[in-house]
């Protein structure tokens, strides 16, 4: 298969967003968005403009970066929604690394963080036509609980 990269999942390094990986993290997210939105508009994603400040842990937001052999290959963030409810956002896996379980691993890491913070449930939202994301969330045990025009909302009780 053209473009397939062999990867050892146990060699993936998960770390919190920092000054060294922030640019690659933003690029990973933006590249994923550009796959779905023909006219990507940075103004629609203000959290990415100053990502370190926005995802500051003191604001009860954690942004994780997955790297393989020094390359950022995936991202995901956990933000506090309510007292004991978290929300996963900014899930993105570099296109050439998809289908290898990396998205599931990022979600599992974010769920561990959610449990450590006392969250009882996690919410996720995605576009109705992002079929890969929908399949991923269902595989990870998330249940569709609402659909609005263009969006699908999922929940998982921890």
N, C-alpha and C positions, 0 to 999 in steps of 0.2 A: 504494500500500500504506500502510495506516495505521501510524504509528509508525516509518516508515523515515526514517533520517537520512542524508543524503549526506555523505560524508566523503572527504577527501583523505589517503590513507595516508602520503604524504610529509610531512604536517603533524603527524603523531603524534610526540610527544616522549617518549622513554624516559629515565627517571631512577631512581636508587636511592631506596629508601624514606628519607624524612626527616621531621623534625618537622612540616613544612608539609603533607605529603601523607598522613601516616599515618592520619588519621581517615577520609579518603575511600577509602583503600586497604582499610581494615578493612570499611567499608560495602560496597564492591564485592564482597569475598569473602563477607561475611555474606548479602548479597542473593542471591548465587548459591546459597549453601547452603540458604537458605529456599525456593528454588524446588523443591528436592528433598526437603527434610526439613520436614514439616508442623510439627513441634515442635522448632525449632532450640534447641539448648542450648549456651550459651556455655561451659559447663564442659567440654564435649567438644572445645573448641578453645582450649586454654590459650595457645597461641602468639599468639593474637590479642589477648589481654589486655594484654600488654606487648610489642607487635610490634617496636618499635625494639630492645629488648634481645634478644629472641629471634633476630631476623634480623641480628645484628651480624656484620659481615664478619670480625672477629677470631675468630669461632666457625665460620668457613668456611661462612657462609650469606649469600646475597645475595637481596634482595627487590626486584624491578623493578616500576615503576609506569608505565603508558602513559597519557598525557594528550592530550586533543584540545581545543584552544581553552580551556585552563584546567580542564577537567573530567577527573577520573580515569575512564578507561573500561575499563581492564584491568589485571590483576596476574599475576605469576608469580614463583616463587622457586626458587633453586637451592641445594641443601644438599649437603654432602659426606656420602656414604654410607660409603665405604671409601677406601682410599689413592688409587685412580684412578677411582673411580666416584661420579657425582653423581646426585642425585634431583631431579626437578622437582616442586614442590608449589605449592599455592595458586593454580593457574591459574583465572582467572575473567575473563570478558568481560561487561561490562554488556549486558543483554538486548537493548537497542535497537541495539547496535553489532555484534551477532553476524552471522556469515555474510559478512563483508567481508575476511577474511584477517588480522584483528588477532591472533587466537590464534596463528596460524602465525608472525606477526612476533615476538610475545613469545617463543615457543619458539626461534626463530632467534637472538634476542638472548641467551637463556639458554645456548644451545649454544655461541655464541661465547665467552661467559664460561667455560663448562666447558672448552673447548679451551685457553683461556689459562691455566687452572689445571692442565692436564695430564691431565684426565679422559679416559679411553678409552671409557667408555660412560655412558649416562644411563638411569635407571629412572624410570618413571611408573606410578602406580597410580590407578585410578578405580573407581567403583561400576559394577557390571555393567549397570545400567539408565540410565546417563548416556550415551545414544547419541550426542549431539553431541560430547562429549569423546572418545569412542572413535573416531569418524570423524576428528576433528581429529588425534589421535595417529597414526592409520594414514596419513593424508595427509602427515604430517610425517616418515614413514619409520620409525615405531616398530613393532616386531613384538611381537605378543602371545606371551608365553612361559609364562604361568601364569594359571589361574583358580582362585580359592578361593571359598567361599560368599560371594556378594555382591560380590566384587572381581575386577577384571581387571588384570593386571600386564603392562607393556610394557617393552621394552628397545630401545636404539639404540646401535650401535657408531659412534663418531666417527672 
